[in-house]
Amino acid sequence: MSLRLLQLLIVHKVLSHKALAPNKEHCKMIVISLDGFGATDLDIPGLKIPNIRGLEKDGLSAEYLKPVFSTLTFPNHWSMVTGAYEDQHGILDNFMWDPVLKKSFSMREPGDEFFQEAETIFGTANRSGIRTFTLNWPASDREVQGYYPTYWSPYDESVPYKERIDRLIQAMEEDDEIRLGMTYFEEPDKSAHFKGGPKSQDVKNAIEELDGLMGYLRKELHRIKGDVNLVVLSDHGLVPASLKDKGIYIPDYLTMPGSTSLIERISAFGAVTHIWPKDPARDSDLILKNLSDAKHMTCSKKEDLRDSWHYKSHRRVSPVVCVSDSEWMTYDNKERLKRHIVGWHGYDNEDIGMRAIFFAAGPQIARAGKPVKAFEMVHIYALMAHVIGIPEKQWPKNSASVNAVIPSDE
């Protein structure tokens, strides 16, 4: 008789941590990430997602999943698989500069050297003798502290969505020792960024197409031996944004004579702007004075950033940082105005529009009856590790906690 990860209690109680005893069963988990599926997208009029809602009916959902700041794709997917905040794992942005490595990071060409500051669940599983499979999960094709997932392939956006599911199912069917399978879909993020925008008909269509694929996935789970638990989640939501209508051209605010000569480099595109002075101790105040007239963004020294972001202590955060207000974007190259952008993310993780989704069902996941309280992205690691049977004493030092997903006082 299988142990239950989450145990249904009396009606006015939802979940109890007492159900989270060490998992001795041969339990498995599949995690599907739907990029940019915001919690507020669930309120799109007429949205029909019976298969994703079916997970809620058969298992549980969260009020929302809180992303880490900055609310971008690579940082949040990396927090899920490391259980670490950005100041711990060092992936702060989809594009960034490392002053020690003297290299730029790009999500298009992410070098292994940027990912070595936190162990992934793939590495933890490997050390524990547990096999894993990934397909297109951001950066899962990087070697981290000597480990890859057991089965992986280079990121390939051209792989059709249904094929991704088929390959995941086939791998777990053929190798019964795979306990964790993870894959990723670029939608509805692409539609919200570059087509109709957040909550548009394009986004609605993309979500409903994904829902059909989740239905197909659930029907195919019977092919995998053992208890299989399914998690469907996202990394962030999006809000309407436009460079043409709500763009902040950073060079306009660096016009004081000699001010541009004080700057080593600027990374300005989107919600967070990084400014690297040539001499931070001498020049940061002058640069901030230049920026003080800018509206719709808040600029500060890195040490004055919010503690709750778990962000400012990392060396890859520039000495001067500007965070745009929701729906506003910065840029430093007018060529970017040629791009058709109608939605964006990366903003304050307290922004309602940045909230992500979480749904789960399976033999180790009991019916909750109502959504559990919102929890942070880093705790996905704890949920995965527990279900696939990695004892907490074998986890690396991180911020993940099963108690955060299922509070003991519920």
Secondary structure, DSSP 8 states (H G I E B T S, - for coil): ----SB---STT----GGG-----S-EEEEEEEETT-BGGGGGSTT---HHHHHHHHHSEEBS-EE--SS--HHHHHHHHHH---HHHH----SEEEETTTTEEEETTB--GGGGTTS--HHHHHHHTT-EEEEES-TTTTS-BTTB--SB-----TTS-HHHHHHHHHHHHHH-TTEEEEEEEE-TTHHHHHHSS-TTSHHHHHHHHHHHHHHHHHHHHGGGS-SEEEEEEE-S---EE--HHHHEEEGGGG--STTSGGGEEEEEEEESEEEEEESSHHHHHHHHHHHHTT--SEEEEEGGGS-GGGS-TTSTTS-SEEEEE-TT-EEES-GGGGGS---EE--S-TT-GGG-B-EEEEBTTB---SS-B--EEGGGHHHHHHHHTT--GGGS-S-S--HHHHS-TT-
